[in-house]
Amino acid sequence: MLKTTSVAQTLTENAPLFAALGDPTRLALLLQLGEGGLCSITELAEGRPQTRQAIRKHLQVLEAVQLIRGVRRGRQHLFQIEPKTLEIAAQSLAAISRQWDDALSRLKLLVEDAGHP
């Protein structure tokens, strides 16, 4: 079991990552990239109401927290998901889940003990 301070520290360290995921456009871009392969800005902007420039700014936010990585292929700038960072996010969420499960278990025991004299 992780200590509360350890979970809090992990979440604090990863707050920018979760903030980046809090935007619906960035989340949709990440999901699209998660379907596999490399995508250009043009491909990512296709069918979206945002301009390519706006999509690029969202991609820069995702790059800054290392959720995606840009690579050059000739003149094209392509993007792909960064699985290591997603694993860190998943581990952080799992730690929160364990902390809540532990707290609920303690509460259940307390309530059950209070019901028996």
C-alpha positions as CSV (number, residue, x, y, z in Angstrom):
1,M,0.0,0.0,0.0
2,L,1.3,3.4,-0.9
3,K,1.3,6.0,1.8
4,T,-1.0,9.0,1.3
5,T,2.1,11.3,1.1
6,S,3.6,9.1,-1.6
7,V,0.3,9.2,-3.6
8,A,0.1,13.0,-3.2
9,Q,3.6,13.4,-4.3
10,T,3.1,11.3,-7.4
11,L,-0.1,13.2,-8.3
12,T,1.6,16.5,-7.7
13,E,4.5,15.5,-10.0
14,N,2.0,14.4,-12.7
15,A,-0.5,17.3,-12.3
16,P,0.6,18.8,-15.7
17,L,0.0,15.5,-17.4
18,F,-3.5,15.3,-16.0
19,A,-4.2,19.0,-16.8
20,A,-3.2,18.3,-20.4
21,L,-5.7,15.4,-20.5
22,G,-8.5,17.7,-19.1
23,D,-9.1,19.4,-22.5
24,P,-11.6,17.6,-24.7
25,T,-9.6,18.4,-27.9
26,R,-6.3,17.1,-26.5
27,L,-8.0,14.0,-25.2
28,A,-9.6,13.3,-28.6
29,L,-6.2,13.8,-30.3
30,L,-4.6,11.4,-27.9
31,L,-7.3,8.8,-28.5
32,Q,-6.8,9.2,-32.3
33,L,-3.1,8.8,-31.9
34,G,-3.7,5.8,-29.7
35,E,-5.3,4.0,-32.6
36,G,-1.8,3.4,-33.9
37,G,0.6,4.7,-36.4
38,L,2.0,8.1,-37.1
39,C,-0.3,11.1,-37.9
40,S,0.4,14.5,-39.4
41,I,-1.2,17.7,-38.2
42,T,-3.3,17.7,-41.4
43,E,-4.6,14.2,-40.6
44,L,-5.3,15.1,-37.0
45,A,-7.1,18.3,-38.0
46,E,-9.3,16.6,-40.6
47,G,-12.9,16.7,-39.6
48,R,-12.3,18.9,-36.6
49,P,-13.6,22.5,-36.3
50,Q,-10.2,23.8,-35.1
51,T,-7.6,25.1,-37.5
52,R,-4.4,23.3,-38.1
53,Q,-2.6,26.0,-36.0
54,A,-5.0,25.3,-33.1
55,I,-4.4,21.6,-33.4
56,R,-0.6,22.2,-33.4
57,K,-0.9,24.2,-30.2
58,H,-2.8,21.3,-28.6
59,L,-0.1,18.9,-29.8
60,Q,2.6,21.1,-28.3
61,V,0.9,20.8,-24.9
62,L,0.7,17.0,-25.2
63,E,4.4,17.0,-26.3
64,A,5.4,19.2,-23.4
65,V,4.1,16.6,-20.9
66,Q,5.5,13.8,-23.0
67,L,2.2,12.1,-23.8
68,I,3.1,12.2,-27.5
69,R,6.3,12.5,-29.5
70,G,6.9,14.3,-32.8
71,V,9.1,12.8,-35.4
72,R,10.3,14.1,-38.8
73,R,9.9,12.2,-42.0
74,G,11.2,14.4,-44.7
75,R,9.2,17.7,-44.6
76,Q,6.4,16.1,-42.6
77,H,6.2,16.4,-38.8
78,L,4.4,13.3,-37.6
79,F,3.1,12.5,-34.1
80,Q,2.8,9.3,-32.1
81,I,1.8,8.3,-28.7
82,E,4.4,7.9,-25.9
83,P,3.4,4.7,-24.1
84,K,5.7,5.2,-21.2
85,T,4.0,8.4,-20.1
86,L,0.6,6.8,-20.4
87,E,1.8,3.9,-18.2
88,I,2.9,6.5,-15.6
89,A,-0.6,8.1,-15.7
90,A,-2.2,4.6,-15.4
91,Q,0.0,3.8,-12.4
92,S,-1.0,7.2,-10.7
93,L,-4.7,6.4,-11.2
94,A,-4.2,2.9,-9.9
95,A,-2.6,4.3,-6.8
96,I,-5.5,6.7,-6.2
97,S,-7.9,3.7,-6.7
98,R,-6.0,1.6,-4.1
99,Q,-6.0,4.5,-1.7
100,W,-9.8,4.9,-2.0
101,D,-10.3,1.2,-1.7
102,D,-8.3,1.1,1.5
103,A,-10.3,4.1,2.9
104,L,-13.6,2.5,2.0
105,S,-12.5,-0.8,3.6
106,R,-11.6,1.0,6.8
107,L,-14.9,2.8,6.8
108,K,-16.8,-0.4,6.3
109,L,-15.0,-2.0,9.3
110,L,-15.7,1.0,11.4
111,V,-19.4,1.0,10.5
112,E,-19.7,-2.7,11.1
113,D,-17.9,-2.5,14.4
114,A,-20.2,0.4,15.5
115,G,-23.3,-1.8,14.8
116,H,-22.1,-4.5,17.2
117,P,-21.9,-3.7,20.9
